[in-house]
Amino acid sequence: MVKKMENQTINSVKDNWPERPRVFPDLMTPVEAAMFLRLDQIGHNPETAKRTLNYWRDQGQLKATKYARHIWFLKDELSRFLQNKTENQ
């Protein structure tokens, strides 16, 4: 398991992902939101992950907050999004 975490860290650096937070804040940047949804672990890089989040927003599947000229994601909304995805499977 330690080896697997080392590989994930190496992959994160390779794809320009920041270090994965141990605890996610309640208000997240798009990159943090993508990491919360584990898009960094399924082949996305930060730019493709942001496009995916924008697609879900445009489709009305995921809500975001625009504040101080930036897009933010609430942790509760991301959890709701995952719950909806799980229920629809």
N, C-alpha and C positions, 0 to 999 in steps of 0.2 A: 504493500500500500504506500509506503514511503516513496518507493521508486515511481509509482504512478503520479504522486503529487509533484515529484521533481520534473517529470515529463510535462505535466500541465504548466508548471512554471516556465519551463523552457519554451513551450509552445506559446504561452502568453507573451513572452518577450519577443519571440519571433514575429508574431502577428501584431505587434505594437499595442497590446492590451496592457493597461496598468496592472499593478498587483491586485489580486482579488481581495476585497475587504473581508475581514472575519465577521463583521456585523455590518449589515447594510443600513444606512440612515433612512428615515421616513420619507425624505425628499431626495430623489436621485437624479443625476444627470442621465442623458441617454446612454452613455457608456456603462454607467453603474446599473441602469435598468436592464441593459442587455446582459450584463454579467449576472444579475439577479435571476434572469430568465434562462441563464446558462447558454446563451447564444455563442459565447466565447468557447464553449466546449464542443460545439457541433459543427465547426468548420467556418464560422463567420470571422471576419476581421472587424475592427471597430466601425469602419465605413459601411460595410454591408449590413452589419447589425443595426446601425442607425436607419438605413433605408428600410429594413424589415419593420422596425418600430414605427416608422412613418407610414408604411403601407397599412399596418394594423390600425393606426390612428385614422387614416383616410377612409378605411372600411368601416369605421365606427366600432371596432372590436376592442380598442384600447383607448382610454382617456388620458390626456396629459394636461398639464397646467402650464400656461405661459405666464412667466413672471420675470420682471427685470430683463426683458428682451431675450429670454432663454426659455427653452422647453425643459420641463421637469416632470418626473413621474412620481406619483405617490406610491409608497410601498403597498398600501391597502388596495389600490387600484390594480397593481401588478398581481397581487395575490388573487383578486377577483377575476382577473383575466385568465390566470392559470386554472382557477376553479371552473370557469366557464368552458375552457378548452377540455378539461378533464371530464366534465359532465356530458359534453357533446361527442365524446369518443365512442 
